[in-house]
Structures are given as C-alpha cells and as structure tokens.
Amino acid sequence: MSTGAVGRAYPRLEGREKVTGTARYAVEYPVDDVTYGWAVPAAVVRGRITRFDTAAALALPGVLDVLHHGNAPRLAPAPEPELWLLQEPVVHYRGQLIAVVVATSIEAAREGARLVRIDYDTGAHSTVLTADHPGLYRPDHVNPSYPTDTAEGDFDAGYAAAPVRIDHVYRTPAYHNNPMEPHATTAQWRDGRLLVHDSNQGAAPVQATLAEMFEVPRDAVRVVAEHVGGGFGSKGYAKAAVVLAALAARQVDRPVRLTLTRQQLFGPVGYRTPTIQRVRLAADADGRLTAICHDAISQTSTLREFTEQTAVYTRSMYAAPHRRTTHRVVRLDVPTPFWMRAPGECPGAYALESAMDELAIAVGIDPVELRIRNDPAVDPDLGQPFSSRNLVACLREGARRFGWADRDPTPRARRDGRWLIGTGVAGASYPARARAADAAVTARPDGVFLLRIDATDIGTGARTALWQVAADALGVPPERVEIRIGDSDLPPAGIAGGSMGTASWSWAVIRACAALREKLRNVPGGVPTDGEVTAEASTADEVREQAQLPRYAYGAQFAEVRVDTDTGEVRMTRMLGVFAAGRVVNPTTARSQLIGGMTMGISMALHEEGVLDERYGDWVNHDLATYHITGCADVERIDAYWIDEQDAELNPAGVKGIGEIGIVGAAAAIANAVHHATGVRVRDLPIRLEKLLPAMA
C-alpha cells in the first residue's frame, strides 16, 4: 500500500551535507600519500609532436614525473578515440591533452606543466563550419541511432503549391556544458585493482571503459560517484580526467588527484556543436501546414563522428502531409562535440519554433492557435498513436496563466518609456525513454530497508526521488528507508542522461520492492527477526519487450522581454513554462529541474556563445569571465507548472523525465518575444544589442 511519499515535496536527503560542505566530491575523499596531476594541452591545431623537453619540469622540487606519448603506460585501443590519451604524437586539435605532470602538490604540478616545452610539425587546418564547406557529407546515422534523413510525401511539390511559404536559415553557436564541478578524478591502484572517485553521470560505463583500456577484469575496477556537481551530458561516459588520473597513478605507483581547469572544459570533454539550420514551412490560408523541411548542418572532429540529431525534433512535432528532414556534417580540426542538455531537440526546437512564429505572422494567426491547429493525432514520423500527447493542454494552460489573451500581435505595440515590450511562445517536446536497470532491497531486523542501486544524482534530486518511490513501493514511511547510490559495486542501473534516469531506476526499484514484499508476505509486520532478507530485480526483459510507441514529454514556453530603444539591451521580464511529463515524484526537485532548463534557455538566447578564433582553432572566451551565462540578476521572474498527466504506457512509476524538457523551446520563445517587441527578427543566436540596434533605428 502506498504511503503517499510520491508526489510530496520532500527536501533533498543530502541537502544538509551539501550546504555544510561535508558531501564529498571526486577530489575530496581522504587518501593517504596522494599526489596531484596537471594536464598539458596542445598548443597547435593540427600537427605532430617532434620533441618533449621535460628537464625543467622534472628539476622542480615536488615533481615526480611527466607522462607523455613517449613514456606513458600503454593502453588498449579505446572505445572512444578521444580517450586514447598519451599514446601517439599526433595532435588532432588545439587543447588536446597531450601530457600530465604529477607532483606532490597541486602548485608544483601546475608550475611543472608550465615548464614543459614541446615542439611540433604543424599542418594546414580547417576549423570553421560553413553551409558550403566542401567536406560536408551525409553520415550513416545521427545521435544516438536515428536515421540521417527522412521523407514523406513530396515536399518540393507541396511547398511549391502552397499559398503561404517561409524559408529561413537559423544559426546557433558552440555551447559549452560548464558544470559547477569540473571533470575530476582521484585514482589509486592497489594489487592490480583500480579504485577511482570520479565525477560522472554513470559509474558502470566508466568502469567498463577503464577495464577495457587498462586490460583488467571489470570487477577489478571500482568507480564511485556518490556526489556529482552537474554534468549536462558532458560526463555521460568516461572522459579525459579519469583516464589520465588512472594512467598517472599506475606510472608513479601512488594515488593521483586530477581536476581539469575551467579552460580545459572548453573542448576536450565535448560541447554542443554549432548548427546551421534551414527551415521551410508551407501552409494553407488557414495556417494548416502542408509541407515541412528541416535541413541541419553541424560539425564533428577528425577523431570520431558525432552528428547531433538537430532535425529529429521536427519529425514528430507538427503534422503535414509532405515532410523532409536531413542532416549533413563536416569533419573539422576541432574537439569532438558531444551531449549537452537536450542534444538535438534544443537547437532543433529553436529553429522550428522560430519558423512557426514567422509562419503565424505570415498567415495572420495567433502563434498559440497555429500550433493547436497543427497538433497531430498520430506521430507523423511513426504513424502510431502517442502514448499520451498533451501539448495543446500545455499551450492552453500556459496562455491562461500568462495572460496571453490580452496580447496585441502587432510588433512594437507596447512601450514603457524607452522600453519596448514583447511576448513570445514556443512548443517543446522531448522523448520519454527508459533503459534496463537492476536494484536490490534489503529488510533488516531493525525495521529499516536498504535500497541499493547504481543510480547517479548529478544535482537533480534523483536520490530523494528514488527514496520516495521505494517507500511507496514497500508501503512504509520513508524514514524507514535508506538508500545507497553512485558506486559500480551496486546493482548496475545506467547513466543519468536522456531524461530517463528516474524512469529507468524507479522501474527497477518498484520491482525489487515488490519481490521483497512477496518474500516477507508471511513475516509478521514485514520485519525479519532472524537476519536480513534481500530481493533483487532486473528490468532488462520488461524494457526490451515494451511496445514501441511514440512517448514524449511536452511543454509550452512563454516569455516577456523588454528592449531598450537607446541601447538595444534585452531584459527578461518574466518566463513561464507549463509541462506534461507524466507523474511528478517530488514537486520541489521537479520545479528546480524545469526552471533550471528554462534558465539555460535564456542563457542560450541572450548570452552564450563560444567564439572561435580560426587562426588558432580554439575558443577565445574559454572561462566564465568571458563566456557569459545567465545569472540570477538576468531572471526577474520565472515560473514552472505541470498538468496532471496519467500515462499507462510508460513505466510502473508513470514518469517521463524532466531533466531536459525545460530547455527545449525556451530560446525560441525569447527570440519570438524580442521580435514582437522590436519588429526585428534575429536568426543567429545569441541576441545581442549590435544585432538589434541597426535594424531598430
């Protein structure tokens, strides 16, 4: 019987530890005889290392060793080429980590890294993404395994025949994940076994990668990630810090702590690729779409192919008989892009939802109504009914709460002194998925239940949510439940990513709790007296056999901005989002996730931009002083709500995941609001004053 824990706004279980500084992160665990590593980046874009001069570094007091391709322990070929570190003299991009200095203090390691001298033979390079780059090609698939291109009907004929057409190109720059805690690891070898405390989004994949690369049994590697200070996708799998720390620890035969600097997070650990997106929409006079085409261009590295699924968002969002999506990518001499919160959907929604606003203006229909008219009854891509689709409910509830009905659609119609005021809207969707997971629950004679699962809480509140789910599934007060997560020694449970952490992990938790209750069915009070009783569960078969239905979370984003007519300054007055994401386990942590995503959308729209210097193939603003992100003062009012949504086709907990839906569509809503305020359409983010002032004048 449920105890009502799910749905209540409990504070985070680890909240006190975090605010008092007692929660231990990757490089904060006490370790005897620890040393410190400092990574050395390549100073050229493309070339070959011809000489390492480490004499000055090695002469520095406290420096123990300088690892590079000439002396580092040999690694087996890496599952990801980016991880085959210090194994060859080839430089694939500027900033590639090519050496590690190990010392008895962090100060000595840093100074030693400064003293290392490296010579290179350099070659010509290409680092700038353009729409006509000669190296553009059609990849075999896009992340993670979507078809590259899709087509339904005859787009060209449908587009040509329509009375209303729009055709625009939208651009987004490189974005950098920048979690609060950098990529960091403490690694130590003992008797052929490797223990790492690592900042990642899933211990088990890191464990598997390290075992493969260092050619040891998987059970000889233990990865602990009890507390993680954010990731936003960049820590989804093993990255450079953990490999370098493990290499260095093996070389010096002592524990090594290694933290990448903030500057080193701009590239070697991934970033969101810049995109060039052409969107063409055609509609009849009533605003019903007849043709949609979304062509996306992005970049990858020469090391490996990663193609962001930018146009996939368009495949299922709105209905039209003639549809086409394409992806093209080019290999450049740059780091490999990787996941960043809502990969694909985030930049794709910016383009499509901006284009929908432009279509609404062209047809003369309210942009909320336009989206409602084009809401599909079945998935346009798969041709199947959705497990649930409440986009229209989100739009209507958001419009009511925001006061949309009083909006004058005319640009530049509202003014307060020298400030022009505008409002905008955008839709949002994100897949609701689940992966196989295992969990174990133990009943103890003291009446306490211990839940063990290798889930990862990267700051989302997942630990608390699973604790609540377990309490309800066991039918006991949550105070009688303890939980252990973030350790590869626990039952494997997949990564915290793709908005499927809670959906996947809660499934296994509920099944394990049900199995334990069955074991205790004839035990008085459900409390064993002769020792502990444990039940385990795996959802592998259930997840594999689940019907392949289109499952999505949905949202509607509303924004109000004001723009200074003298300076072009854009200020966010208020932002409101309404979401349909299944059952909400914890309203407090859910709201934090949603407004966090929305805030990142504000940052995307108005502030963030990786500025590349093509001469050096590197981002010049690679720190938080010059790479601007949204701060508290930039958000005057932000609200997130959700509708009551029941979906029996999801998982036992009925959750869809909320880690990413909050960012989807947010930048488009803001861009649409800026246009409504000023009459100026900015199609290349971020929206800055120099893009507004000339057109406003």
GIKAUR-V234101 format. One record per residue. N is the residue number from 1. RES is the residue in three letters. OMEGA is omega as a letter, one per 40 degrees, with the letter a starting at -180 (NA if undefined). Layout:
n: <N:N>
res: <RES:RES>
omega: <OMEGA:OMEGA>
This chain:
n: <1:2:3:4:5:6:7:8:9:10:11:12:13:14:15:16:17:18:19:20:21:22:23:24:25:26:27:28:29:30:31:32:33:34:35:36:37:38:39:40:41:42:43:44:45:46:47:48:49:50:51:52:53:54:55:56:57:58:59:60:61:62:63:64:65:66:67:68:69:70:71:72:73:74:75:76:77:78:79:80:81:82:83:84:85:86:87:88:89:90:91:92:93:94:95:96:97:98:99:100:101:102:103:104:105:106:107:108:109:110:111:112:113:114:115:116:117:118:119:120:121:122:123:124:125:126:127:128:129:130:131:132:133:134:135:136:137:138:139:140:141:142:143:144:145:146:147:148:149:150:151:152:153:154:155:156:157:158:159:160:161:162:163:164:165:166:167:168:169:170:171:172:173:174:175:176:177:178:179:180:181:182:183:184:185:186:187:188:189:190:191:192:193:194:195:196:197:198:199:200:201:202:203:204:205:206:207:208:209:210:211:212:213:214:215:216:217:218:219:220:221:222:223:224:225:226:227:228:229:230:231:232:233:234:235:236:237:238:239:240:241:242:243:244:245:246:247:248:249:250:251:252:253:254:255:256:257:258:259:260:261:262:263:264:265:266:267:268:269:270:271:272:273:274:275:276:277:278:279:280:281:282:283:284:285:286:287:288:289:290:291:292:293:294:295:296:297:298:299:300:301:302:303:304:305:306:307:308:309:310:311:312:313:314:315:316:317:318:319:320:321:322:323:324:325:326:327:328:329:330:331:332:333:334:335:336:337:338:339:340:341:342:343:344:345:346:347:348:349:350:351:352:353:354:355:356:357:358:359:360:361:362:363:364:365:366:367:368:369:370:371:372:373:374:375:376:377:378:379:380:381:382:383:384:385:386:387:388:389:390:391:392:393:394:395:396:397:398:399:400:401:402:403:404:405:406:407:408:409:410:411:412:413:414:415:416:417:418:419:420:421:422:423:424:425:426:427:428:429:430:431:432:433:434:435:436:437:438:439:440:441:442:443:444:445:446:447:448:449:450:451:452:453:454:455:456:457:458:459:460:461:462:463:464:465:466:467:468:469:470:471:472:473:474:475:476:477:478:479:480:481:482:483:484:485:486:487:488:489:490:491:492:493:494:495:496:497:498:499:500:501:502:503:504:505:506:507:508:509:510:511:512:513:514:515:516:517:518:519:520:521:522:523:524:525:526:527:528:529:530:531:532:533:534:535:536:537:538:539:540:541:542:543:544:545:546:547:548:549:550:551:552:553:554:555:556:557:558:559:560:561:562:563:564:565:566:567:568:569:570:571:572:573:574:575:576:577:578:579:580:581:582:583:584:585:586:587:588:589:590:591:592:593:594:595:596:597:598:599:600:601:602:603:604:605:606:607:608:609:610:611:612:613:614:615:616:617:618:619:620:621:622:623:624:625:626:627:628:629:630:631:632:633:634:635:636:637:638:639:640:641:642:643:644:645:646:647:648:649:650:651:652:653:654:655:656:657:658:659:660:661:662:663:664:665:666:667:668:669:670:671:672:673:674:675:676:677:678:679:680:681:682:683:684:685:686:687:688:689:690:691:692:693:694:695:696:697>
res: <MET:SER:THR:GLY:ALA:VAL:GLY:ARG:ALA:TYR:PRO:ARG:LEU:GLU:GLY:ARG:GLU:LYS:VAL:THR:GLY:THR:ALA:ARG:TYR:ALA:VAL:GLU:TYR:PRO:VAL:ASP:ASP:VAL:THR:TYR:GLY:TRP:ALA:VAL:PRO:ALA:ALA:VAL:VAL:ARG:GLY:ARG:ILE:THR:ARG:PHE:ASP:THR:ALA:ALA:ALA:LEU:ALA:LEU:PRO:GLY:VAL:LEU:ASP:VAL:LEU:HIS:HIS:GLY:ASN:ALA:PRO:ARG:LEU:ALA:PRO:ALA:PRO:GLU:PRO:GLU:LEU:TRP:LEU:LEU:GLN:GLU:PRO:VAL:VAL:HIS:TYR:ARG:GLY:GLN:LEU:ILE:ALA:VAL:VAL:VAL:ALA:THR:SER:ILE:GLU:ALA:ALA:ARG:GLU:GLY:ALA:ARG:LEU:VAL:ARG:ILE:ASP:TYR:ASP:THR:GLY:ALA:HIS:SER:THR:VAL:LEU:THR:ALA:ASP:HIS:PRO:GLY:LEU:TYR:ARG:PRO:ASP:HIS:VAL:ASN:PRO:SER:TYR:PRO:THR:ASP:THR:ALA:GLU:GLY:ASP:PHE:ASP:ALA:GLY:TYR:ALA:ALA:ALA:PRO:VAL:ARG:ILE:ASP:HIS:VAL:TYR:ARG:THR:PRO:ALA:TYR:HIS:ASN:ASN:PRO:MET:GLU:PRO:HIS:ALA:THR:THR:ALA:GLN:TRP:ARG:ASP:GLY:ARG:LEU:LEU:VAL:HIS:ASP:SER:ASN:GLN:GLY:ALA:ALA:PRO:VAL:GLN:ALA:THR:LEU:ALA:GLU:MET:PHE:GLU:VAL:PRO:ARG:ASP:ALA:VAL:ARG:VAL:VAL:ALA:GLU:HIS:VAL:GLY:GLY:GLY:PHE:GLY:SER:LYS:GLY:TYR:ALA:LYS:ALA:ALA:VAL:VAL:LEU:ALA:ALA:LEU:ALA:ALA:ARG:GLN:VAL:ASP:ARG:PRO:VAL:ARG:LEU:THR:LEU:THR:ARG:GLN:GLN:LEU:PHE:GLY:PRO:VAL:GLY:TYR:ARG:THR:PRO:THR:ILE:GLN:ARG:VAL:ARG:LEU:ALA:ALA:ASP:ALA:ASP:GLY:ARG:LEU:THR:ALA:ILE:CYS:HIS:ASP:ALA:ILE:SER:GLN:THR:SER:THR:LEU:ARG:GLU:PHE:THR:GLU:GLN:THR:ALA:VAL:TYR:THR:ARG:SER:MET:TYR:ALA:ALA:PRO:HIS:ARG:ARG:THR:THR:HIS:ARG:VAL:VAL:ARG:LEU:ASP:VAL:PRO:THR:PRO:PHE:TRP:MET:ARG:ALA:PRO:GLY:GLU:CYS:PRO:GLY:ALA:TYR:ALA:LEU:GLU:SER:ALA:MET:ASP:GLU:LEU:ALA:ILE:ALA:VAL:GLY:ILE:ASP:PRO:VAL:GLU:LEU:ARG:ILE:ARG:ASN:ASP:PRO:ALA:VAL:ASP:PRO:ASP:LEU:GLY:GLN:PRO:PHE:SER:SER:ARG:ASN:LEU:VAL:ALA:CYS:LEU:ARG:GLU:GLY:ALA:ARG:ARG:PHE:GLY:TRP:ALA:ASP:ARG:ASP:PRO:THR:PRO:ARG:ALA:ARG:ARG:ASP:GLY:ARG:TRP:LEU:ILE:GLY:THR:GLY:VAL:ALA:GLY:ALA:SER:TYR:PRO:ALA:ARG:ALA:ARG:ALA:ALA:ASP:ALA:ALA:VAL:THR:ALA:ARG:PRO:ASP:GLY:VAL:PHE:LEU:LEU:ARG:ILE:ASP:ALA:THR:ASP:ILE:GLY:THR:GLY:ALA:ARG:THR:ALA:LEU:TRP:GLN:VAL:ALA:ALA:ASP:ALA:LEU:GLY:VAL:PRO:PRO:GLU:ARG:VAL:GLU:ILE:ARG:ILE:GLY:ASP:SER:ASP:LEU:PRO:PRO:ALA:GLY:ILE:ALA:GLY:GLY:SER:MET:GLY:THR:ALA:SER:TRP:SER:TRP:ALA:VAL:ILE:ARG:ALA:CYS:ALA:ALA:LEU:ARG:GLU:LYS:LEU:ARG:ASN:VAL:PRO:GLY:GLY:VAL:PRO:THR:ASP:GLY:GLU:VAL:THR:ALA:GLU:ALA:SER:THR:ALA:ASP:GLU:VAL:ARG:GLU:GLN:ALA:GLN:LEU:PRO:ARG:TYR:ALA:TYR:GLY:ALA:GLN:PHE:ALA:GLU:VAL:ARG:VAL:ASP:THR:ASP:THR:GLY:GLU:VAL:ARG:MET:THR:ARG:MET:LEU:GLY:VAL:PHE:ALA:ALA:GLY:ARG:VAL:VAL:ASN:PRO:THR:THR:ALA:ARG:SER:GLN:LEU:ILE:GLY:GLY:MET:THR:MET:GLY:ILE:SER:MET:ALA:LEU:HIS:GLU:GLU:GLY:VAL:LEU:ASP:GLU:ARG:TYR:GLY:ASP:TRP:VAL:ASN:HIS:ASP:LEU:ALA:THR:TYR:HIS:ILE:THR:GLY:CYS:ALA:ASP:VAL:GLU:ARG:ILE:ASP:ALA:TYR:TRP:ILE:ASP:GLU:GLN:ASP:ALA:GLU:LEU:ASN:PRO:ALA:GLY:VAL:LYS:GLY:ILE:GLY:GLU:ILE:GLY:ILE:VAL:GLY:ALA:ALA:ALA:ALA:ILE:ALA:ASN:ALA:VAL:HIS:HIS:ALA:THR:GLY:VAL:ARG:VAL:ARG:ASP:LEU:PRO:ILE:ARG:LEU:GLU:LYS:LEU:LEU:PRO:ALA:MET:ALA>
omega: <i:i:i:i:i:a:i:a:i:i:i:i:a:a:a:i:a:a:i:i:a:i:a:i:a:a:a:i:i:a:i:i:a:i:a:i:i:a:i:a:i:a:i:a:a:i:a:i:a:a:i:i:a:a:a:i:a:i:a:i:i:i:a:a:i:a:i:a:a:a:a:i:a:i:i:i:a:i:i:a:i:a:a:a:i:a:a:a:a:i:a:i:i:a:i:a:a:i:i:i:i:a:a:i:i:i:i:i:i:i:i:i:i:a:i:i:a:i:a:i:a:i:i:a:i:a:a:i:i:a:a:a:a:a:a:i:i:i:i:i:i:a:e:a:i:i:a:a:i:i:i:a:a:a:a:i:a:i:a:a:a:i:a:a:i:a:a:i:a:a:i:i:i:i:a:a:i:i:a:i:i:i:a:a:i:a:i:i:i:i:i:i:a:i:i:i:a:i:a:a:i:a:a:i:i:i:a:a:a:i:a:a:a:i:i:i:a:a:i:i:i:a:a:i:a:i:a:a:i:i:a:i:a:a:a:i:i:i:a:a:a:i:a:i:i:i:a:i:i:a:a:i:i:i:a:i:i:i:i:i:i:i:a:i:a:i:a:i:i:a:i:a:i:i:i:a:i:i:i:i:i:a:i:a:i:i:i:a:i:a:i:i:a:i:a:i:i:a:i:a:i:a:a:a:i:a:i:a:a:a:a:i:a:a:a:a:a:a:i:a:a:a:i:i:i:i:i:a:i:i:i:i:a:i:i:i:a:a:i:a:a:i:a:a:a:i:a:i:i:a:a:a:i:i:i:i:i:i:i:i:a:a:a:a:i:a:i:i:i:a:i:a:a:i:a:i:i:i:a:a:a:a:a:i:i:i:i:i:a:i:a:i:i:i:a:i:i:i:i:a:a:a:a:a:a:a:i:a:a:i:i:a:a:a:i:a:a:a:i:a:i:i:a:a:i:i:i:i:i:a:i:a:i:i:i:i:i:i:i:i:a:i:a:i:i:i:i:i:a:i:i:i:a:i:a:i:a:a:a:a:a:i:a:i:i:i:i:i:a:a:i:a:i:a:a:i:a:i:i:a:i:a:i:i:i:a:a:i:i:i:a:a:i:a:i:a:i:a:a:i:a:i:a:a:a:i:a:i:a:a:i:i:i:i:i:i:i:i:a:a:a:i:a:i:i:a:a:i:a:a:a:i:a:i:i:i:i:i:a:a:a:a:a:a:a:i:a:i:i:a:a:i:a:i:i:a:i:a:i:i:i:a:a:a:a:a:a:i:i:i:i:i:i:i:a:i:i:a:i:a:i:a:i:a:a:a:a:a:i:i:i:i:a:a:i:i:i:i:i:i:i:i:i:a:a:a:a:i:i:a:a:i:a:i:a:i:a:i:a:a:a:i:a:i:a:i:a:i:a:i:a:a:i:a:a:i:i:a:i:i:i:i:i:a:i:a:a:a:a:a:a:a:i:a:i:a:a:a:a:a:a:a:a:i:a:a:i:i:i:i:i:i:i:i:i:i:a:a:a:i:i:a:i:a:e:i:a:a:a:i:a:a:a:a:i:i:NA>
